[in-house]
């Protein structure tokens, strides 16, 4: 049965208690599991997607012992896993498929139905080239590891136009090949490149020698990563929903603890809302966003596709035309996000044109007596439609609201606290 919630309405004002970065926590959990005992993770994300990665590593013998707001590694990788439940997390599936092909003979990786639409062909083909034997449903989950990778020095070519997670997955994997050099050429175009930059930055942090020049990467693996501390910053992917909320009529929001040390693709939201006309003040690690006259804008989402749902909402409130483009891979997320947003916004008569790689929106919408938005069991669709709902006069109902727990479990607590 669909879980429904009625969205509270009013102006959004105050200081956001932002969650910690999901993408950085995924990587920290895995790298820490291959690091020396004593490695710490501070401020771990608590979303269900991240817990899927943590559970996978625990099945392989990793012990994360909790002390207040941090986890300390008490035991690293020590055994094989037979089954890894990736839940709805595409990141877990992509990263753990490579780890499993290195560690887990006769292991099956599976998850929720949305996971079965996530493309895996380029990653599986690369792993098979490296000696793995993998059974899959036409290159989709569930995935069975029937034979392990042969660690060696490899010269690999990987397509960059489907998912940056494929490259991140291979980077983490080959960093485990002790004293072996791997060369990776990424075929252009490269989407979501900041996530590759993030993986490289975190591998360097644990002592891996790795260099990237344009679309070529060279690294030398290590038997065990160096002991380190991963301090997880706030998540700009989740904060983006409230940054846009702050830019809407009558609203203002403050985001604190924004740390620029590690790259986050969705930090691009700051420049986009500025371009749309919002007032944005950055002081030290704080961002203050207030409404000002909004105008249509264009955004190339090749590096930050997760911003698409909430930028559609921003476009609805802008005068004139907004164009979101260069993200055809949005069709293969937890839902077909292009179609999901188009179908929802048409319920309130938004002038929106669906494109293969995004949308064109002409600002404005019509109030209805009551509207029931669909989340399509996609956390980013659910959060985007909820932000829109706060600004409407109609009764707004959201279906399958619990999907927000994948990345931002406290989303509705924060939304209800900040709606005045």
N, C-alpha and C positions, 0 to 999 in steps of 0.2 A: 504494500500500500504506500502511496506517495505521502511523504511527510510534508505538511503545509505550514506556512507561517505567514502572519499578517505583518507587513512592514510598518514600523512606526514612522511618522512623518513630522517634518519640521526642519529648522536650520541646524546644520552640523557645525559645532564650535567647541574648541578645547584642545587639549594635548593628547595625542594618540599614544596609547601603550602598545607599541608595535611589536609583533612577534620577531623572533630571530630568524636569520636567513636559512631557508630550506635548502637551497642549492649548495651553500657552503657546508651546512651540517651533513648532508649526504656524503660529500667528499671527505670531510673530517672523520666521520665514523669509519670509513673504509681505510683511509690512510693511517689512522690511529691503530686500527686492528693489525696492521703490518708493521707498526712502529715498536720501539723498545718499551718495555713496561715502565709506567710512570708518566706516559704521555697524557696530557689533559685536554678536555674539551669543555670550554666555558660557555654558558648561555645557549645550550642546545635547543634547536627548534623542537616543538612537541607535536607537529602535524602528523597525521596518519601516514603520509608518504614517507616521512623521515623514519618513523617507527618501523616501517617495513624493511628499510635498510638496516636499522639497528638489530631487528630480530634475525635477519639473514646472517649478519656477522656473528651474532650470539650462537646461532646454530653451528657455526664453524669454530666455536670454542672461545671467542673473544668475551672477556668479562669487563664490563664498564661499571665501575663501582661509584655510586653517587655520593657526593659530599656537598651539601648545600646546592649551589647553582652550577656545580661542575661535576664532570665525570672523569675518573682516572682509570687508565688501562691497567688492570691487574693480571690479565693473561691475554696474549695475542693469538693469532690464528694457530689452531692446534689439531683440527680434525675436519673430516669431510661432512658436508650436508647432503641429505638425500632428497629433500624437497624445500624449495624456497617459495614462499607465498609473497608475491610482490604487491598484493592488494591492488590498488589503482595507480601505483607509482611507476610511470614510464622510466624515470631516472633509475629506480631500483632495478627494474628489468634490464635496462641497457648496461649499467655498470656491473651488476652481479652476473650477467651472462658471461662476460669476459673472465671475471674472477672464478666463476664455476668451471669454465673451460680450462682453467689452469689448476684448479684445486679439487673439484667435486665430480668424480667419476660416477656415472649413473644417477645424476641429479636432475630433477625436473623443476623448471621455473614456470610458475603460472600466476594467475591473479584474477581480478574482476573482469567482467565482460568488456569494459572500455579498454582494457589492456590488449585485447585480442585484435584491435584495429591498428595498433601502433606498428609502423613499419620497422622491420628488423633485418631486411635482406642484406644491406651493405655490411652490417656488423657481422652477421652469421657467415657471409661469404669470406670476409677477412679472417675470421677465426678458423674457418675450414682450410683456407690457404696456409695457415700456420700449423695445420696438423690435427685440429680438433675434428671429432665426429659428432654431428649435431642433427637430431631429428626435430622437425618443427611442422606446424600447420601452414605449409606454403610460405615459409619465412615469417610466421607470426607465432605468438605464444598460443598454447604452451610449448616450451622448449625443453628438449631432453639432451643432456650431455652424455654421449656414449663413448667418447674417446677424448683424451686430454691433449692440450697443446704441447708441442715440443719446443721448449725454450731454446732460442737460437738468436743469431743476429739477423734481422729482417730488414728488407727494403720494401715498404708497403705503400700502396696507393689506395686512398679512400675517397669516395665522393663526399663533397661538403655541402650538398644541396638538400639533404633530407633531414639530418639531425646532427647538431654539434655533439650530442651525447655519444654518438658512435666514436668520434675522435677522442673524447675524454675517456671513454671506456678502454680504448686501445692504449692510450697514454699511461693510464694507471696500470694496466696489465703488463706492458713491456718494461715499466719501471721496476718490476719484480724479477726481471731476468738478470741475475747477478753478473756484473762486469760485461754484459753484452750490449753492443750498440745497435740501436734501432733507428732507421730513417723512415720518416713518414711524409709522403707528398699528398696534400689535400687538393683534390680536383675542385677548381672554382666553378661556380660561386660558392662561397662559404657563408652559411647562415649561422646566426647566433654566435658569432666569433668571440664575443666577450666571455662566454662560458668556457671556451677553449683556453682563453687567457687566464681565467680563474683556475682551471685545473693545473695549468703550467705553473702559476704562482704558488699554488699549494704544494705541488711536487718539489719545487725549489726549496720551499720552507722546511721540508723533511730531508733535504740533502741530496736530491736527485739532480744530476747534471743534465740540463735540458735547454736547448736553444731553438728559437723559431725565427725564421727569416721569410717574410711574405707567406707563402703557403707550404714551406718546408720545415720539418721539425726533426731534430736529432737529439737522442737522449742515450744515457748509459745507465743500466739498471743497477739496483742494489739488493743484497740479500735481506736486509732489514733497514727500515727507515729510521732516521734519527729521532730521539726523544724530543718532543716539542710541546708547545701549548697552542691550541687552536681557540682563539677568542672570537666567537661568532658575533658578527655585527647584526643590526636590525635588518630585516628583509625588505628590500626596496620593491620587490614584486608584490608583496602584500600591502606595503605602505602606499603603493601607487593608487589603490582604490580610495584611500582617504586624502591623498594629495589632490586627486581630481575632485573629490567631494568638497575640499576646501576652496576650489576654484569656482564652484557653482554659486548662483545668486543667493546672497544673504549669508554665505558661509565663510568660515575661516578655520584653519587647522594648523597645529604646530607639531612637527616631527622632531624628536630629539634622538641623540646617540647615533647620528648618521656618520658612519666610519668609511672613509674612502680608501682604506689601505688595500683591500682586496677588490678587484673589479666586480661590479654587479651590472649586468646588461640593462636591467630595468631602472637604473638610476637615470636613464635617458628621459624618464617621465618629467624630471625637473625642467629640462630645456623645452619639452613639448608644451607643458602648460604655460610657460613663459611666452612661447610663440603664439599660443591661443589668446594671449592678452591678460592672463591672471597676474596678480601682484605676487611676486615671490621674493622673499628676503632670506638670504643665507648668512648666518652668523655662527662661526665656529662649527659645531656639529649639529646645529639646529636649522630647520627649514620651516619658514612661516609662509603659508599660502592663503591668500585672500581673493575674494571675487573682485574682478573688474570687468569691464565690457569685453565679452568674448567674441572672437572672430574665427571664421573657418581657417583651417590649417591643413598642411600635408605632412604625413609622417611615413618614412620608409621603415618598415618593421622587420627588415631582414635580420637585424641583430637583437630585436626585442619583441618577438611575436606575442609573448604573454601579456603585453600591454594592450593588445587589440580589444578585448571586451570592454575595458573601462574607458578606452579612448573613443569607442563608439558612443558611450554615454556623454563624454565631453563634447563630441561633435553635435549631439542633439541640442545642446544648449548654446552652440556657437551660431552667430549670424553669418549666413552664407554657406559656402561649400567646404566640406572637410573630406579629404582623400586619405585613406589608410591603404597602403599597398606594399607589394614585394614580400608577401608572406603566404604563399600557396600551401605551405606545410601546416597551416592552421587547420586544415581539413582532417588532420590525423592526430589531433590532440585528444583529450578525454571525450570531447565531442567534436563534430565538425563546427568549429567555433564561428566560422563565417556564416554558415546557414543558421546556427543557433541564435546569433545576435540579430540577423535579418528577420527571422521569423518572430522573435520577441518584439522587436521595435515596430514591426508592421501592425502589431496589435493596437498600437496607439497612433497609427497613421503617420509614422515617421517616413519622410521621403528618403528612402535608402535603396541603393542599387548594389546588388551582389555582383562581385567580380571574382575571377579565379584566384586572385592573390590578395583580396581585401574587399573594401566597400567604398562607395561614395555616398556621403550624407549631406542633405540640405537641412539645416537646423530647424527645429520646431517639432511639436507633437500636439495631439489632441487629447484632452482629458476624457475619460470614460467614467461611467458610474462605478464600474468595478473591473479590474483587470487581473488575470491570473497568468503570471509569467512562469515559464519553464526553465529549470536549471539544466536539464538534460544530464543530470547527475555529474555536472562539471562545476568544480568549485569556483573557477574564475567567472563563469557565466552567472552563477548564483550571487556572487558578491557584486558584480557589475549591475545586475538588475535590482539588487537591494538598494544600492546607492541611488539609482534612478528613482526608485519607489519613495524614498524619503522626500523627494522634491515635488511629488505629485499631490493632487487633491483627491484623486480617485482612491477607492479602497484597493490596495495592492496586496495580492496573495502570491507567494512564491512556493513552487513545488520542489520537493527534494532538497530542502535547504541544508540538510545535514552534510552535503558534499563539501561544505566549507571546512569541515574538520580535516580534510586532506592536507591543507596548508596553513589554515588560520583558525584554529579551534575556538578562539575567543572573539571571532569577528562580530557576532551579534551582540555579545556583551559590550564590546567597544561601540558599536553602532548605536545601541540603545542608550548608552551612557552619554554619548556626544550629541544626540539629537535633542534639541531644546524646544 
